[in-house]
Amino acid sequence: MRAIATRDTAIEKRLASLLTGQGLAFRVQDASLPGRPDFVVDEYRCVIFTHGCFWHHHHCYLFKVPATRTEFWLEKIGKNVERDRRDISRLQELGWRVLIVWECALRGREKLTDEALSERLEEWICGEGASAQIDTQGIHLLALMRPESLAQLRVLPGRDIFPT
């Protein structure tokens, strides 16, 4: 897993460019906060994570359970989901608003345009709303999946996973 980049990824660079374009001051990869958010916008007391759809189990076309070592991957992804829930809860307890920007919103066949993504970012950052997530469909209130629900998934050959 060490070959997987954890910072300065293409999706982080795209998001950083959009935030800079909006004139926002932000910090990156702040280790002093739970979960080491990818971006911290102190002025608005908000943090932003860029989540890979595979690694953090997003229900989109980019998430597919590997056909080999399925149990290993479901367990690993389940631990990521649980860690995400714990970190987000801790951040909210500390008074931070949390935004998750999913990989599918930033790349792939259904990605949002820079203009659409910038509008969603500004809408959320400058607003005082609850924690949220941005995907290919726009912005939504944040609802995290419980890791135990991964056990209810089954693999269909060459397809996404679906609840049983």
C-alpha positions in Angstrom: 0.0 0.0 0.0 3.0 2.3 0.3 2.9 2.9 -3.4 -0.4 4.7 -3.0 0.1 8.5 -2.8 -1.4 10.1 0.3 -0.7 13.7 -0.5 -0.3 16.0 -3.5 -2.5 13.7 -5.6 -4.1 14.9 -8.8 -7.5 15.4 -7.1 -5.9 17.3 -4.2 -4.1 19.5 -6.7 -7.3 20.3 -8.6 -9.1 21.1 -5.4 -6.2 23.3 -4.2 -6.3 25.2 -7.4 -10.0 25.9 -7.1 -9.7 27.0 -3.5 -6.8 29.3 -4.4 -8.9 30.7 -7.3 -11.5 31.7 -4.8 -9.0 33.6 -2.8 -9.2 31.3 0.3 -6.3 30.9 2.6 -5.9 27.3 3.7 -3.5 24.8 5.3 -2.8 21.3 3.9 -2.5 18.0 5.7 -2.8 19.4 9.2 -1.6 16.6 11.5 -2.8 18.4 14.6 -6.4 17.7 13.7 -8.2 14.3 13.7 -7.9 12.5 10.4 -5.3 14.9 9.0 -7.7 16.9 6.8 -6.4 17.6 3.3 -7.4 21.3 3.6 -8.2 23.5 6.6 -9.9 26.8 6.1 -9.5 28.5 9.4 -11.4 31.7 8.5 -14.6 29.6 8.1 -13.8 26.9 10.7 -14.1 24.1 8.1 -12.0 21.2 6.9 -12.1 19.4 3.6 -11.2 15.8 2.8 -10.7 14.5 -0.7 -11.8 10.8 -0.5 -10.9 8.2 -3.0 -14.1 6.4 -3.9 -12.5 2.9 -3.6 -10.6 3.5 -0.4 -13.5 5.2 1.5 -16.4 3.2 0.0 -18.4 5.6 -2.1 -21.5 4.2 -3.9 -20.5 5.3 -7.4 -19.2 3.8 -10.6 -15.5 4.1 -9.4 -16.1 1.7 -6.5 -15.7 -2.0 -7.3 -14.7 -4.7 -4.9 -11.8 -6.7 -6.3 -12.7 -10.2 -7.3 -9.6 -11.6 -5.5 -9.0 -11.3 -1.8 -12.5 -9.9 -1.4 -12.6 -10.5 2.4 -9.3 -8.7 2.9 -10.5 -5.7 0.9 -13.9 -5.5 2.6 -12.2 -5.6 6.0 -9.6 -2.9 5.0 -12.2 -0.6 3.5 -14.5 -1.2 6.5 -11.7 0.0 8.8 -11.2 3.1 6.7 -14.9 3.9 6.9 -14.9 3.4 10.7 -11.8 5.7 11.0 -13.5 8.3 8.8 -16.6 8.2 11.1 -14.5 8.6 14.2 -12.4 11.4 12.8 -15.4 13.3 11.5 -17.2 13.0 14.9 -14.1 14.2 16.7 -13.7 17.2 14.3 -17.4 18.1 14.8 -17.0 17.9 18.6 -14.1 20.4 18.2 -16.4 22.8 16.4 -15.2 22.1 12.8 -17.6 21.7 9.8 -16.5 18.9 7.6 -16.7 18.6 3.8 -15.9 15.4 1.8 -15.2 15.9 -1.8 -15.4 12.5 -3.5 -12.9 11.4 -6.2 -15.8 10.9 -8.7 -16.6 14.6 -8.5 -13.0 15.5 -9.5 -12.2 13.0 -12.1 -13.7 10.4 -14.4 -16.5 10.5 -17.0 -19.1 12.1 -14.6 -16.8 14.7 -12.9 -18.1 18.1 -12.2 -16.8 21.1 -14.2 -14.5 23.5 -12.5 -17.3 26.1 -12.5 -19.8 23.7 -10.9 -17.4 22.5 -8.3 -16.3 26.0 -7.4 -19.9 27.0 -6.9 -20.5 24.1 -4.6 -17.4 24.8 -2.6 -18.2 28.4 -2.2 -21.8 27.6 -1.3 -20.7 25.3 1.5 -17.6 27.1 2.8 -19.2 30.5 3.0 -22.5 29.1 4.3 -23.1 28.0 7.9 -24.6 24.7 7.0 -23.9 21.3 8.4 -21.2 18.9 7.3 -21.6 17.8 3.7 -20.2 15.9 0.8 -19.8 16.7 -2.9 -20.1 14.0 -5.5 -21.2 13.8 -9.2 -24.7 14.8 -8.2 -23.7 18.0 -6.3 -23.7 18.7 -2.6 -25.5 16.7 0.0 -25.7 16.5 3.8 -23.1 14.1 5.1 -24.3 10.6 5.9 -21.6 8.1 6.5 -22.0 4.4 6.0 -21.5 2.2 9.0 -18.6 -0.4 8.4 -20.8 -3.3 9.4 -23.0 -2.6 6.4 -20.0 -3.8 4.2 -20.8 -7.3 5.4 -24.2 -7.0 3.6 -22.5 -6.5 0.2 -22.0 -9.2 -2.4 -19.8 -9.1 -5.4 -21.2 -9.4 -8.9 -18.6 -10.4 -11.5 -17.4 -7.3 -13.3 -20.0 -5.0 -11.6 -20.3 -2.7 -8.7 -21.3 -4.0 -5.4 -24.9 -3.8 -4.3 -26.7 -4.4 -1.0 -28.2 -7.8 -0.8 
